[in-house]
Amino acid sequence: MSNFCKHGMSFNDSNQFAYKANTLKENINDVYLFANEIDLSNNAAPQRLTWQDLAEVTYVVKFNNQYKMDFQTPVFGKTVKSFAGKDFYISGHVIPLDVKQGLYAISKYPYSSCYFCGKSGPESVVSLKFKNKPSKYKLDKVKTFKGTLKLNDSNPMDFIYIFNDTEELVNLN
């Protein structure tokens, strides 16, 4: 069971786990969240990032020397690799991880279908590292955030996708 899962569910912990994000069978309908109008007047306006864009990832089992155990390590596709270090915005459901510390994630799915329980994949969640102290967001509130996308294939204690310098786009939701 994941340390983040609060539902008390567990998932099959096996190195035989053959996971491919684009073949994940989902038992709920996809949530289609689009930010239709953005008025960002600067030249470096972020582009829209979709959850489908983030699905271009596969996983291999690798031994982590620091933790002395095997982890599912992401292998990012060519298109996703081209997104690294660029500014994007994405819409989804807010998942508070530690409100006091200002730790949040944004998810393709609401908390009841969270990735931590094994109901979806790690590509369905983006860690939000805020530029300034964030507001206190409520669970599952649909919001849009912008940030610089970081691809994480080395730290198994963080999400595979991270938005650095995150800011909420307040007039969109």
C-alpha positions in Angstrom: 0.0 0.0 0.0 1.3 3.5 -0.8 2.1 5.8 2.1 -0.2 8.4 0.5 -3.3 6.2 0.2 -5.9 7.0 2.8 -8.5 4.5 1.5 -6.8 1.5 3.2 -6.5 -0.4 -0.1 -3.4 -2.2 -1.3 -2.1 -3.1 -4.7 -0.2 -6.1 -5.9 3.4 -5.6 -5.1 5.3 -7.6 -7.7 8.3 -7.0 -9.8 6.4 -8.8 -12.6 4.1 -5.8 -12.8 4.0 -4.9 -16.5 2.6 -1.5 -16.5 2.1 0.7 -19.6 0.2 3.9 -19.1 -1.5 4.0 -22.4 -3.0 0.6 -22.0 -4.4 1.2 -18.5 -8.0 0.0 -18.3 -10.0 2.6 -16.4 -13.3 1.8 -14.7 -14.4 5.4 -14.6 -14.9 7.9 -17.4 -12.1 10.2 -18.3 -12.5 13.7 -16.9 -12.0 16.2 -19.7 -10.8 19.4 -18.2 -9.9 22.3 -20.5 -8.9 25.8 -19.8 -10.6 27.5 -22.8 -9.6 31.0 -22.4 -6.3 32.3 -21.1 -5.3 35.9 -21.2 -1.5 35.9 -20.6 -0.2 38.9 -22.3 3.5 38.1 -22.0 5.5 36.5 -24.8 6.4 33.4 -22.7 2.8 32.3 -22.2 2.6 28.7 -21.1 1.1 26.0 -23.4 -1.8 23.8 -22.4 -0.7 20.4 -21.2 -3.2 17.6 -21.3 -3.4 14.4 -19.3 -3.1 12.5 -22.6 0.2 14.3 -23.3 1.6 12.9 -20.0 0.5 9.3 -20.8 3.6 8.7 -23.0 5.6 6.8 -20.4 6.5 3.2 -19.7 8.2 1.7 -16.6 11.1 -0.6 -15.9 12.1 -2.1 -12.6 15.4 -0.7 -11.4 17.2 -1.3 -8.1 17.7 1.9 -6.1 20.9 2.0 -4.1 19.8 4.6 -1.7 16.7 2.7 -0.6 18.1 -0.8 -1.3 15.0 -2.0 -3.2 13.5 -2.2 -6.6 11.3 0.6 -7.9 9.2 1.1 -11.0 11.2 3.7 -12.8 9.6 5.9 -15.6 11.0 5.9 -19.1 9.6 9.0 -20.8 8.7 9.0 -24.4 10.3 11.4 -27.0 7.4 13.9 -26.9 7.3 14.0 -23.1 11.1 14.5 -23.0 10.7 17.5 -25.3 8.4 19.1 -22.7 11.0 19.1 -19.9 11.9 22.6 -18.7 9.0 24.3 -20.5 6.1 26.3 -19.1 2.7 24.7 -19.2 -0.7 24.9 -17.6 -2.9 22.0 -16.7 -6.4 21.6 -15.1 -7.4 18.9 -12.7 -8.5 17.9 -9.2 -6.5 19.3 -6.3 -5.1 16.7 -3.9 -3.8 18.2 -0.6 -0.9 16.1 0.6 0.2 18.3 3.6 -1.7 21.6 3.8 0.6 22.9 6.6 3.6 22.4 4.4 1.9 23.7 1.3 2.3 20.3 -0.4 -0.3 19.7 -3.1 -0.7 17.7 -6.3 -3.1 18.0 -9.2 -4.8 14.9 -10.5 -6.6 13.8 -13.6 -9.1 12.0 -11.4 -10.8 12.9 -8.1 -9.4 11.5 -4.9 -11.9 8.6 -4.8 -10.1 7.2 -7.9 -6.6 8.2 -6.8 -3.4 6.8 -8.2 -2.2 6.0 -4.6 -4.7 3.1 -4.5 -3.7 1.7 -7.8 -6.9 2.8 -9.6 -4.8 4.9 -12.1 -1.2 5.4 -12.9 1.5 7.8 -11.7 1.1 9.8 -15.0 -2.3 11.0 -13.8 -0.8 13.2 -11.0 1.5 16.2 -11.1 3.3 17.4 -8.0 3.0 21.2 -7.4 6.0 23.1 -6.1 4.7 26.6 -5.6 6.5 29.8 -6.4 5.0 31.4 -3.3 3.1 30.1 -0.3 -0.1 28.6 -1.8 -3.7 29.1 -0.8 -5.4 26.4 1.2 -7.1 24.3 -1.5 -9.9 22.0 -0.9 -9.8 18.3 -1.9 -11.0 17.6 -5.4 -11.6 21.3 -6.3 -11.0 21.7 -10.0 -8.3 24.2 -10.6 -5.8 25.2 -13.3 -2.1 25.7 -12.5 0.9 26.9 -14.5 4.5 25.9 -13.9 7.7 24.6 -15.4 7.5 20.9 -16.1 10.2 18.7 -14.6 10.5 15.0 -15.4 11.5 12.9 -12.4 13.1 9.5 -13.1 15.5 9.5 -10.2 13.7 10.3 -6.9 11.2 7.5 -6.1 9.8 9.6 -3.2 8.3 12.2 -5.5 6.0 12.1 -8.4 7.2 11.5 -11.9 5.9 14.8 -13.1 6.6 18.0 -11.2 5.5 21.6 -11.8 8.2 24.0 -10.4 7.4 27.7 -9.7 3.7 26.8 -9.7 1.0 29.5 -9.7 -2.7 29.1 -9.9 -4.5 30.6 -12.9 -7.4 32.1 -10.9 -9.7 33.4 -13.6 -10.2 30.0 -15.3 -12.2 28.0 -12.9 
